[in-house]
Amino acid sequence: MQQGEVTEIPAEAPSPTISLTNSSQPKRMDEIEVPIDSGNGQVTSFDVAALSIDPQARAYFDQNGLNTLHDVFSVANILHTNRNVKEAAIIYGLGFRMHSKQPNQHPSAQILLHVRLLCMLKAGLQLPKNEIDILRSYNIPFAKYIEGVEMAWSGQDGRQSLLHMGNAYEEFHTGEEIDCRYLEVALKNSHALFGKPSQPGSHFTIPKNIFMYWDHNPPAEIQENFTYHKNIPDFNFKVFDKEEAQEWLYQNYGVEARSLFLNMRHPAEAADFLRVHVTQVYGGWWMDADIRLRDDESLNFLKKQEADNVFFTTNNYFVHNDFYGTISNSSVGEDCLLSLYRNCYKYHDLYIAYKTGPGIFNRALNRRTWRTLRGIQIKDSVQVYDASVFGQIIDLFDTPYKFILPSWHTV
């Protein structure tokens, strides 16, 4: 099991129940908060008062309390997701204090402590040196990750930040937050790490192919989208359905690929699995069936790309896997396949975005960055565009089917 993995948490001994309505508002963290290495695993009024800012966290507390590590971790994740990061840091700290410090208890002590420190950074707080030292005693790459992010966010040299972090992302599942933060630092500070584009007209330019997938019986809006892209001049357009995809995978990658594809938990996961294989063989542009190129300017954008691999990020530095372009036998695609198969064999039930989705692309680009930092030459180049460019090129048109069919988020 990877250290970044969180499994079901066993019930803990109950902590004293504290009423939220009787809690005072928290003062500065360094004035009141119980030190994480104090050995005090009790819930304090300071801990509970941190929940007052977030109705969702408060509702969870009202129903479940903070009696187990599972409850504490759940509340901290709610606060973190809702961007109440200072308060999340407080509750992650409570979780660390409650933790037995035994390696078989999940989430692990280093998971709780590193995400607490990350939330403190997001809140603009100075990190306590003793907490970084404690984290280092549990896991050196985790501490280097937090220190590297602190270096970058405080304005220090981005390349040095990346060198300090090293390949700490390997301690985590593909697609966890470290993959986003590492890529963020790389793109903001060391764009040259992704290599120079090939010369125009070279055999490395992205082929004029557009690929899509829909398992069976596409609804009207998806069928209309197929027709729209089929009529684009100068591009070859291909849609795979489930039957054709499984046969194509068998013919090109064998029985294991077909078996894994057929055992995917959701059509979106199956599309994730297929896309990397298809673009690795043919090269071209992959587009999910529920997005479309906006206009002629979008088409011209595709034609003018000189890099061998073209990717886009979200505002939070996830790599879009719903739209990207690549040459055949891409070094990025090769690494994506490595993570894809590893995840499918070892972590079947992992969250789809981590297992087969954007996470494998984030990891591939981060590994590429780390290799380049160490002087390894890579044959093909990469261009990464930000979320604003994605929005200029791609139209997220209305898709009524999403209100009918089960969402992949629920898998």
Buried (B, 14 or more C-beta within 10 A) or exposed (E): EBBBBBEEBEEBEEBEEBEBEEBEEBEEBEEBBBEBEEEEBEBBBBBBBBBBBBEBBBEBBEEBBBBBBBBBBBBBBBBBEBEBBBBBBBBBBBBBBBBEEEEEBBBBBBBBBBBBBBBBBBBEBEBBEEBBEBBBEBBEBBBBBBBBBBBBBEEBEBBBBBBBBBBBBBBBBBBBBBBBBBBBBBBEBBEEBBBEBBEEEEEBBBBBBBBBBBBEEBBEBBBEBBEBBBEBEEBEBBBBEBEEBBEBBBEBBEEEBBEBBEEBBBBBBBBBBBBBBBBBBBBBBBBBBBBBBBEEEBBEBBEEBBBBBBBBBEEEBBBBBBBBBBBBEBBBBEBBBBBBBEBBEEBEEBBBBBBBBBBBBBBBBBBBBBBBBEEEEBEBBBBBBEBEBBEEBBBEBEBEBEEEEEEBEEB
